[in-house]
Amino acid sequence: MTREELFGHIRTDKPTYKDMIDFCTNGTLILNNEIYNKYFEHNDNFEIFCGSDYDEDEEPVEVFQFFIISEQGAEMLKDFTNEIVYYLPEWDLYLLGVTHYGTMWEGVPANWKDTFEDYK
């Protein structure tokens, strides 16, 4: 199977946010909003690893939850999705920033990249 075929298969067979996150992180993520409360607000060392925390109108996107994820999960999210992932080099820590609230992940559409050309 080519990378383009794999990308098409993934987009078709994994239509929900839960499917997408499970595929990219292998279900390995740890909710840790305290990282935001204690460190993120006052720490300029967090970098955007992938995605953007600004919308198309250049307005900041609200992030409601933070999940610790592995480097491999971060790379998968970077390769296949438009999700926000933060990185803190001093801790070698990746955080998935979830921008929706109040809906089960099965009810939220996946945020795959739009085209195979976007896949890097």
C-alpha positions in Angstrom: 0.0 0.0 0.0 1.4 3.4 -0.9 1.4 6.3 1.5 -1.3 8.0 -0.5 -3.5 4.9 -0.3 -2.9 4.7 3.4 -3.8 8.3 3.9 -7.1 7.8 2.0 -7.9 4.7 3.9 -7.3 6.4 7.3 -9.4 9.4 6.4 -12.3 7.1 5.3 -12.2 4.5 8.0 -11.5 6.8 10.9 -14.0 9.6 10.7 -14.3 10.7 14.4 -11.9 12.6 16.6 -11.7 9.5 18.9 -10.7 7.3 15.9 -8.1 9.9 14.9 -6.6 10.3 18.3 -6.6 6.5 19.0 -4.8 5.9 15.6 -2.2 8.6 16.1 -1.5 8.0 19.8 -2.3 4.3 20.0 -4.6 5.3 22.8 -1.7 6.4 25.0 -2.5 9.8 26.4 -2.7 11.2 29.9 -5.1 14.0 30.8 -3.1 16.6 32.7 -4.7 20.1 32.7 -2.5 21.0 35.7 0.4 21.4 33.4 -1.4 24.3 31.8 -2.6 25.8 35.1 0.9 25.6 36.8 3.3 26.0 33.9 1.8 26.9 30.5 0.3 30.2 31.3 3.6 31.6 32.6 6.1 29.6 30.6 7.4 30.9 27.3 9.4 27.7 26.7 6.4 25.8 25.3 6.7 25.6 21.5 4.1 24.8 18.9 5.2 21.4 17.6 2.4 21.3 15.0 -0.9 22.8 14.3 -1.8 26.4 15.2 -3.4 27.9 18.2 -4.8 30.7 16.0 -7.8 30.3 13.7 -8.1 31.6 10.1 -9.1 35.1 11.4 -5.8 35.2 13.4 -7.8 34.9 16.7 -6.5 32.7 19.5 -8.1 29.3 19.7 -9.3 28.2 23.1 -7.7 25.0 24.3 -9.9 23.2 26.9 -7.8 20.2 27.8 -4.2 19.1 27.6 -3.0 15.5 27.2 0.5 14.3 27.6 1.4 12.2 24.6 4.5 10.4 23.3 7.0 11.7 20.8 5.7 9.1 18.3 2.1 10.2 18.9 3.2 13.8 18.3 4.9 12.8 15.1 1.8 11.0 13.9 -0.5 13.9 14.7 2.0 16.2 12.9 2.0 14.0 9.8 -1.7 13.2 9.5 -3.7 15.9 11.3 -4.2 19.6 11.9 -4.2 19.2 15.7 -2.3 21.5 18.0 0.6 19.8 19.8 2.9 21.8 22.1 6.4 20.8 23.1 8.4 21.7 26.2 12.1 21.1 25.4 13.3 21.3 28.9 11.1 18.4 29.9 11.0 16.7 26.5 7.3 16.8 26.9 4.5 16.8 24.2 1.0 18.0 24.9 -2.1 17.6 22.7 -4.3 20.7 23.0 -8.0 19.8 22.6 -10.1 22.6 21.4 -13.6 21.2 21.8 -15.5 20.8 25.0 -18.7 19.1 26.1 -19.1 16.6 23.3 -17.9 13.0 23.5 -15.0 12.4 21.1 -17.1 10.0 19.1 -19.4 12.9 18.2 -16.6 15.2 16.9 -15.4 14.9 13.3 -11.7 14.0 12.8 -9.4 16.8 11.9 -7.3 15.0 9.3 -5.2 17.1 6.9 -7.2 18.0 3.8 -5.1 16.4 1.1 -2.3 13.9 0.7 -0.1 16.8 -0.4 -0.5 18.2 3.1 0.9 14.9 4.5 4.6 15.3 5.2 
